[in-house]
């Protein structure tokens, strides 16, 4: 169920290469959500919006080679750090295949921003959709439970980060107190 914004300068890719890229991006992103890229229902709600910037500048001058920006958006709880890292690597590799250029070269000109939309802020079919409900629509109660677990896991990770930062801040503050005589 990803929504993908892809910024590709006009003429950067051959029409056939671009169409293949869009199909490959769809599959990559669905797979990184832990779903089956061949599932017709999942594919039906995986949309790509291609943006054609009139110009792209690098260091204040027109870019010498195409610069790409890919922003996959999914409901909160769908990505882990490992999934985001793998996603970025695979998207850059797909761009490189579409362009016919080594991935190391395209990586210098491609930005990928995997984005999670806060639970309760994903709207579709005229209503707010939460991750468990969305997952249920793809696989019944089993997938609803998976969505609940993913969201709970993500929230626990977020809470742990906040608690660690607060504890470190307290320790830092205590270390700055003057010592007693």
C-alpha positions in Angstrom: 0.0 0.0 0.0 2.8 2.4 -0.6 2.3 5.8 -2.1 5.5 6.8 -3.9 6.6 10.2 -5.2 9.3 9.9 -7.8 11.1 12.9 -9.1 12.6 12.2 -12.5 13.8 15.0 -14.8 12.2 15.0 -18.2 14.1 12.8 -20.7 16.4 11.2 -18.0 15.2 7.7 -18.8 13.9 6.0 -22.0 10.2 5.4 -21.9 10.6 1.6 -21.6 13.2 1.9 -18.9 11.0 4.2 -16.9 8.0 1.9 -17.2 10.1 -1.0 -16.0 11.5 1.1 -13.2 8.0 1.9 -11.9 7.1 -1.7 -11.9 10.3 -2.6 -10.1 9.8 0.2 -7.5 6.3 -1.1 -6.8 7.6 -4.6 -6.1 10.6 -3.4 -4.0 8.4 -1.2 -1.8 5.6 -3.8 -1.4 8.3 -6.4 -0.5 9.8 -4.1 2.2 6.4 -3.8 3.8 6.5 -7.6 4.2 3.7 -8.2 1.7 3.5 -10.2 -1.5 4.3 -8.0 -4.6 2.2 -10.4 -6.7 -0.9 -9.8 -4.6 -3.3 -8.0 -7.0 -5.1 -6.3 -4.1 -1.9 -4.9 -2.7 -0.6 -3.8 -6.1 -3.9 -2.0 -6.8 -3.4 0.4 -3.9 0.3 1.0 -4.6 0.4 4.2 -6.5 3.4 6.1 -8.0 3.2 9.8 -8.7 5.9 10.9 -11.2 7.0 14.5 -10.8 8.9 16.2 -13.7 11.0 19.0 -12.3 11.5 21.8 -14.8 15.1 22.1 -13.7 17.3 20.5 -11.1 20.3 22.4 -9.8 23.4 21.1 -8.1 25.8 23.4 -6.3 23.9 26.4 -7.8 24.2 25.3 -11.5 22.1 23.1 -13.7 22.8 19.4 -12.9 25.1 17.8 -15.4 23.4 14.4 -15.0 19.9 13.5 -13.8 19.2 13.8 -10.1 16.5 11.5 -8.7 14.3 11.8 -5.6 12.2 8.9 -4.4 9.8 9.3 -1.4 8.0 6.1 -0.5 5.3 6.7 2.1 3.7 4.0 4.2 1.6 3.9 7.3 3.5 4.0 10.6 4.9 0.7 11.7 5.8 -0.7 8.3 9.6 0.0 8.3 12.4 -1.1 10.6 15.9 0.4 10.3 17.1 -2.6 8.4 14.1 -2.4 6.0 14.8 1.3 5.4 18.5 0.6 4.7 17.7 -2.2 2.3 15.0 -0.2 0.6 17.3 2.7 -0.1 20.0 0.3 -1.5 17.5 -1.5 -3.7 15.8 1.7 -5.0 19.3 3.1 -6.0 20.1 -0.2 -7.8 16.8 -0.1 -9.7 17.5 3.5 -10.8 20.9 2.4 -11.9 19.5 -0.4 -14.0 16.9 1.9 -15.5 19.6 4.4 -16.4 22.2 1.8 -17.5 24.8 3.2 -15.1 26.7 1.6 -12.2 24.9 1.9 -8.9 27.9 3.7 -7.4 27.5 6.5 -9.9 23.7 6.8 -9.5 24.0 6.7 -5.7 25.8 10.1 -5.9 22.7 11.6 -7.6 19.8 9.8 -5.9 18.0 10.7 -2.7 15.6 8.2 -1.1 13.4 9.2 1.8 11.4 6.3 3.2 8.6 8.0 5.1 6.1 6.6 7.6 2.9 8.5 8.0 1.7 8.7 11.7 -1.0 6.2 12.5 -4.3 8.0 12.2 -3.0 10.3 9.5 -3.4 7.9 6.5 -6.5 8.7 4.6 -8.1 6.6 1.9 -11.5 6.0 0.4 -12.8 9.0 2.2 -11.8 8.0 5.7 -8.8 7.7 8.1 -7.2 4.2 7.9 -5.1 2.8 10.7 -2.4 0.2 10.0 -4.3 -2.8 11.6 -7.4 -2.0 9.5 -5.3 -1.6 6.3 -3.4 -4.9 7.0 -6.7 -6.7 7.6 -8.0 -5.7 4.2 -5.0 -7.6 2.7 -5.2 -10.8 4.7 -8.0 -10.9 7.3 -7.5 -11.2 11.0 -4.0 -12.6 10.8 -2.8 -9.5 9.0 -4.7 -7.2 11.3 -2.8 -8.8 14.2 0.5 -8.4 12.3 -0.4 -4.7 11.9 -1.1 -4.3 15.6 2.2 -6.0 16.5 4.2 -3.8 14.0 2.7 -0.6 15.3 3.2 -1.7 19.0 6.8 -2.7 18.2 7.5 0.7 16.5 6.0 2.6 19.4 8.1 0.6 22.0 11.2 1.4 19.9 10.3 5.1 19.8 9.6 5.2 23.6 12.9 3.5 24.4 14.8 6.1 22.3 13.0 8.9 24.3 13.8 7.2 27.6 17.4 6.7 26.7 17.8 10.4 25.7 16.1 11.5 28.9 18.3 9.3 31.0 21.5 10.6 29.2 20.3 14.2 29.7 19.9 13.6 33.4 23.3 12.0 33.7 24.8 14.9 31.7 23.1 17.4 34.0 24.3 15.6 37.1 27.9 15.5 35.9 27.9 19.3 35.5 26.8 19.9 39.1 29.6 21.4 41.3 31.1 18.8 43.6 30.4 19.2 47.3 33.2 20.0 49.7 
